[in-house]
């Protein structure tokens, strides 16, 4: 059974940076698509970024500021977040896709981590 564990969240000042990590276990990591989503209180879950062997995809709201990457040897996917804004405050979730593509739809992800809190102060 696949397990995903996020880490690296915390409190940061606007303009600062954080790097989130997602450690995967119990499945084949290198060939599967991985994604990051986020959800703020009272808001809908929002796509952030995804990565596959074919490339990456980003939400317009984070494009140019966030970078998704993966280390297959460590079974880990990362989200480097720069130039953080208060609007980025949310719980960030790592997810594994049912496909090998860098998809954006929650329906296409079958495993989810527990989430890590990111809070950006103004």
C-alpha positions in Angstrom: 0.0 0.0 0.0 1.3 3.4 -1.0 2.0 5.9 1.7 2.9 9.6 1.2 4.3 11.8 4.0 4.7 15.5 3.5 7.1 17.6 5.5 8.7 21.1 5.4 5.8 23.3 6.1 5.9 26.1 8.6 5.6 29.8 9.2 7.4 32.2 6.9 7.3 35.9 6.2 6.0 37.2 2.9 8.7 37.1 0.2 10.4 34.1 1.9 10.9 30.6 0.7 10.1 27.0 1.8 10.8 23.6 0.4 8.2 20.9 0.9 9.1 17.2 0.7 6.9 14.2 0.0 8.4 10.8 0.8 6.7 7.9 -0.9 6.8 4.2 0.1 5.0 1.0 -0.9 4.8 1.6 -4.6 6.6 2.2 -7.9 7.6 5.9 -7.7 9.8 6.6 -10.7 7.3 6.0 -13.4 4.2 7.5 -11.9 2.9 11.1 -12.0 3.0 13.1 -8.8 1.2 16.3 -7.8 0.9 19.0 -5.2 -2.5 20.4 -4.1 -3.4 22.9 -1.5 -6.5 23.9 0.5 -7.2 26.9 2.7 -10.0 26.9 5.3 -13.4 27.4 3.6 -11.8 27.1 0.1 -11.9 24.4 -2.5 -8.9 22.2 -3.0 -6.6 23.8 -5.6 -4.1 22.3 -8.0 -0.6 23.6 -7.5 1.9 21.6 -9.6 2.5 18.1 -11.1 5.4 16.2 -12.5 5.9 13.2 -14.7 8.6 11.7 -16.9 7.2 13.9 -19.7 7.4 17.2 -17.9 5.8 19.5 -15.3 2.7 21.6 -15.1 1.9 24.6 -12.8 -1.2 26.6 -11.7 -1.1 30.1 -13.0 -1.1 31.4 -9.4 2.3 29.8 -8.7 4.0 29.8 -12.1 7.4 31.4 -11.9 7.5 31.2 -8.1 7.2 27.4 -7.4 9.2 24.5 -8.8 8.3 20.9 -8.5 11.0 18.2 -8.8 11.6 14.6 -7.9 14.5 12.4 -6.7 13.7 8.9 -7.8 16.6 7.4 -5.9 15.0 8.8 -2.7 11.4 8.2 -3.7 10.8 11.9 -2.9 9.0 14.7 -4.7 9.7 18.3 -3.7 8.0 21.7 -4.0 10.3 24.6 -3.9 8.3 27.7 -3.0 9.9 31.2 -3.5 8.5 34.7 -3.2 5.7 33.4 -0.9 2.6 35.5 -0.5 -0.1 35.4 2.2 -2.4 34.0 -0.4 -0.2 30.9 -0.5 -1.3 30.0 3.1 -2.9 26.6 3.1 -2.5 22.9 3.9 -0.4 21.4 1.1 -1.0 17.8 0.0 1.1 15.5 -2.0 -0.7 13.0 -4.3 0.2 10.1 -6.6 -1.5 9.9 -9.9 -3.2 6.9 -11.5 -1.3 7.6 -14.7 2.2 8.4 -15.8 1.2 11.9 -16.8 1.5 15.3 -15.0 -2.3 15.7 -14.5 -4.2 18.4 -12.8 -7.5 16.7 -11.9 -8.0 15.3 -8.4 -9.9 12.4 -9.9 -6.7 11.2 -11.5 -4.9 10.8 -8.1 -5.5 7.8 -6.0 -3.1 8.3 -3.0 -2.8 11.3 -0.8 -0.6 12.4 2.1 -1.8 13.9 5.3 -0.8 17.4 4.4 1.6 20.0 5.8 0.6 23.5 6.9 2.2 26.5 5.2 1.5 29.9 6.7 2.8 33.1 5.1 2.6 36.2 7.2 2.3 39.7 5.7 
